[in-house]
């Protein structure tokens, strides 16, 4: 059904619409066959539901159902609420603050890098030709002899 009044029919059948809106729905029902059919179906459903016997679960069925609900994994909201409890949040915040202070203190003590002249010439050559070394690793050339070739590339005049 694609009528604009279809959303209001259940409330109209239940008597939940305010008087001005109720009058508009009643006027529409006099002209729309689809809404009349839906209204009849809703009234029949309400009448049949009223005929059903009342259902009261047994205590054992209730216990079983509650046990199943308790066994369900917690929702994201429950997990977040658990993490934001003071008993979890305060120690975590304290740990985070200690880590930040440690990093700040470590950042103030600088370790001087060795001068470029102090570096091993072979290591500098490997660093200068890192892309080539990576290519050798892809090819599986990882023995010490292969690395010696890479270290001595400067002797071959390779830019």
C-alpha positions as CSV (number, residue, x, y, z in Angstrom):
1,X,0.0,0.0,0.0
2,X,1.3,3.5,-0.8
3,X,-1.2,5.8,0.8
4,X,-0.1,8.7,2.9
5,X,-2.5,7.7,5.6
6,X,-1.3,4.2,6.1
7,X,1.0,5.2,9.0
8,X,-2.0,6.6,10.9
9,X,-4.4,3.7,10.5
10,X,-3.1,1.6,13.5
11,X,-3.3,4.7,15.8
12,X,-6.8,5.4,14.4
13,X,-8.0,1.9,15.1
14,X,-6.5,2.0,18.6
15,X,-8.2,5.4,19.2
16,X,-4.9,7.2,19.8
17,X,-5.2,10.1,17.3
18,X,-6.0,13.6,18.4
19,X,-9.5,14.8,17.3
20,X,-8.5,17.0,14.3
21,X,-6.2,14.3,12.8
22,X,-8.8,11.6,13.6
23,X,-11.4,13.6,11.5
24,X,-9.0,13.7,8.5
25,X,-8.3,10.0,8.7
26,X,-12.1,9.2,8.9
27,X,-12.8,11.5,5.9
28,X,-10.0,9.7,4.0
29,X,-11.3,6.3,4.9
30,X,-14.6,7.2,3.1
31,X,-12.8,7.6,-0.2
32,X,-9.9,5.2,-0.2
33,X,-10.6,1.5,-0.8
34,X,-7.0,0.4,0.1
35,X,-7.2,2.1,3.5
36,X,-10.7,0.6,4.1
37,X,-9.2,-2.9,3.5
38,X,-6.3,-2.2,5.8
39,X,-8.6,-0.9,8.5
40,X,-10.7,-4.1,8.3
41,X,-7.6,-6.2,8.5
42,X,-6.3,-4.3,11.5
43,X,-9.6,-4.5,13.4
44,X,-9.8,-8.3,12.7
45,X,-6.2,-8.7,14.0
46,X,-7.0,-6.8,17.2
47,X,-10.1,-8.9,17.7
48,X,-8.3,-12.2,17.2
49,X,-5.5,-11.1,19.5
50,X,-8.0,-10.4,22.2
51,X,-9.4,-14.0,21.8
52,X,-6.0,-15.6,22.6
53,X,-5.5,-17.0,26.0
54,X,-3.2,-15.2,28.4
55,X,0.3,-16.7,28.5
56,X,2.2,-17.0,31.7
57,X,5.5,-18.8,31.4
58,X,6.4,-21.4,34.0
59,X,9.1,-20.5,36.6
60,X,11.5,-23.0,35.0
61,X,10.9,-21.5,31.5
62,X,11.5,-18.0,32.9
63,X,14.8,-19.2,34.6
64,X,16.0,-20.8,31.4
65,X,15.2,-17.7,29.3
66,X,17.0,-15.5,31.8
67,X,20.0,-17.8,31.8
68,X,20.2,-17.6,28.0
69,X,20.0,-13.8,28.2
70,X,22.8,-13.8,30.8
71,X,25.0,-16.0,28.5
72,X,24.8,-13.5,25.6
73,X,28.0,-11.6,25.0
74,X,27.9,-8.0,26.2
75,X,26.9,-5.2,23.8
76,X,29.3,-2.5,22.8
77,X,27.5,-0.1,25.0
78,X,28.0,-2.4,28.0
79,X,31.7,-2.9,27.2
80,X,32.2,0.8,26.9
81,X,30.4,1.4,30.2
82,X,32.7,-1.2,31.8
83,X,35.8,0.5,30.5
84,X,34.6,3.9,31.7
85,X,34.1,2.8,35.3
86,X,36.3,4.7,37.7
87,X,37.9,1.4,38.9
88,X,39.2,0.9,35.3
89,X,39.5,4.4,34.0
90,X,41.5,5.9,36.8
91,X,44.3,3.4,36.8
92,X,44.4,3.5,33.0
93,X,44.6,7.2,33.0
94,X,47.4,7.1,35.6
95,X,49.3,4.6,33.5
96,X,48.9,6.8,30.4
97,X,50.1,9.8,32.3
98,X,53.2,7.9,33.5
99,X,54.0,6.8,29.9
100,X,53.6,10.4,28.7
101,X,55.9,11.7,31.4
102,X,58.5,9.0,30.7
103,X,58.4,9.8,27.0
104,X,58.8,13.5,27.8
105,X,61.7,12.9,30.1
106,X,63.3,10.5,27.6
107,X,62.9,13.2,24.9
108,X,64.9,15.7,26.9
109,X,67.9,13.4,27.2
110,X,69.4,13.4,23.7
111,X,71.7,10.8,22.5
112,X,74.2,12.2,20.1
113,X,74.5,10.3,16.8
114,X,78.0,9.4,15.8
115,X,79.6,11.7,13.2
116,X,79.4,10.6,9.6
117,X,83.1,9.9,9.6
118,X,82.7,7.4,12.4
119,X,80.3,5.1,10.5
120,X,81.5,2.0,8.9
121,X,82.0,2.6,5.1
122,X,80.4,-0.7,4.2
123,X,77.3,0.2,6.2
124,X,77.2,3.6,4.5
125,X,77.4,1.9,1.1
126,X,74.5,-0.4,2.0
127,X,72.5,2.5,3.2
128,X,73.2,4.5,0.0
129,X,72.2,1.5,-2.1
130,X,69.3,0.3,0.1
131,X,66.9,-0.1,-2.8
132,X,69.4,-2.4,-4.5
133,X,69.9,-4.4,-1.2
134,X,66.1,-4.8,-1.0
135,X,66.0,-6.0,-4.6
136,X,68.7,-8.6,-3.6
137,X,66.6,-9.7,-0.7
138,X,63.6,-10.2,-2.9
139,X,65.8,-12.4,-5.2
140,X,67.0,-14.4,-2.2
141,X,70.6,-13.2,-2.3
142,X,71.2,-13.0,1.5
143,X,74.5,-14.8,2.0
144,X,77.5,-13.0,3.4
145,X,79.3,-13.1,0.0
146,X,76.3,-11.4,-1.6
147,X,76.4,-8.7,1.0
148,X,80.2,-8.2,0.5
149,X,79.5,-7.4,-3.2
150,X,76.9,-4.8,-2.2
151,X,79.3,-3.3,0.4
152,X,82.0,-2.9,-2.2
153,X,79.9,-1.4,-5.0
154,X,81.7,1.9,-4.4
155,X,84.8,0.3,-5.9
156,X,83.0,-0.5,-9.1
157,X,82.1,3.1,-9.7
158,X,78.3,2.6,-9.5
159,X,76.6,5.9,-8.7
